[in-house]
């Protein structure tokens, strides 16, 4: 149908919501070390783009635009925050995700908001 421009501006408090101490040999999936690089990824259906650079948690600032294809007017935008490992490999599983219904927006309408990660 068209394109959607997503601007990943920033996140706050990424990885600071840990749920206790993990058992030995396990990682706590709810926390990440301060300074760990994280990326923002936008996805609508099969159309997916991510920020070009990882920024340090817990308060990364990207200010990057992502252009995604809109397959139909009631599509849902998924915003993923993913951890960048020491070797530059991006974790396949998101650290957190937010969903935004695009069906509520009219043509050329902008929506600016903070979206909680779950």
N, C-alpha and C positions, 0 to 999 in steps of 0.2 A: 504494500500500500504506500509506503514511504519510508522516511528515515526519522529517527529520534536522536537528538543530541543529548547526551548525559554528561554532566560536568561533575567529576569527582573532586570535590573541593578539599575536604578534610574529614577526619574522624577524631573522636575524643574518648579517652579512657580505654582504648583497645587493649585487651589482655589483663585488665586490672580487676576482673570479676571472678577470680579464682574461688573454687569451692573447697578449700582445705588442702591438706598435704596429700599428694598422690602416694600410693603404695610403692615400695621399692621396685625399681625396674619399669615403672609406668610413668608416662608423662601426664601432667594435669592438662586436659584438653581445654580448660577454661582460662588458662593464664599463659602469657608469653613473657619472656624477659624484656624489660625496658631496653630500647635500642634495636630490638629485632626488626628487620625490614618487613613491611607489609605492603601489599598492593591492593588496589581497588579494581574490581571486575564488574562490568555490566553485562547482563544477558537477557535477551528477549527471544524465547524459543531457541533456535539453533544459532542465532546471531550472537556472537560473544566477542568482547574486546576488554583489554585490561590496560591499566596505566603502564607507561613505559618504564617507570622507575619505582623501586621500592623505597618507602620512607620509614623512618624509625618510629616504632610504637613507644609510648602509648598514645601520642597525639600527632599522627602523620598528617602532613599537608601536601596534597598532590597538585591541585589546580590544573587538572588535565581534562580535555574533552574526549569523549568516546562517541563515535557515530555507530548506531545500530539500526538494522533493518526492522521495520514494523510489519509483521505478517498480516495482522488484522487489528481493527480498532479497539478490541477489548483485551488486547494482550497485557501480560503482566511483566514488568521490569523487575529482574532480580539483581540486587547489588550484593556482591560477595567481597569480603575482605579475606585475603589469602596470605599466608606466611611465606616469605622468601627464605629458603634455607641458605646456609653458609656458602654452598657451592653455586648459588644463583638459581637453583631449581625451585620452581614455584610449587607449593603443596597442592595436590589435586583436590583435596577436600577443603572447603572454606572454613575459616575460623569462625565466621559469623555471616549471616545473611539477612537482608531486609527485602521486602517485596512492596512494589508500588503498582497499583492498578492504573493502567493508562486509559481505560475506558471512560474515566471521569473527565479527562482533559479534552478541550476543544482544539481545533487546528491552531497552531502557532501559540498556544497558551503555555506559559511557564509555571513550573511548580518548584518552589524553593523551600526545603525543609530538612531537618535532621531526621533520620530514620533509625530507630533502634535495631541493633543486630540481635538475632536470635540463633 
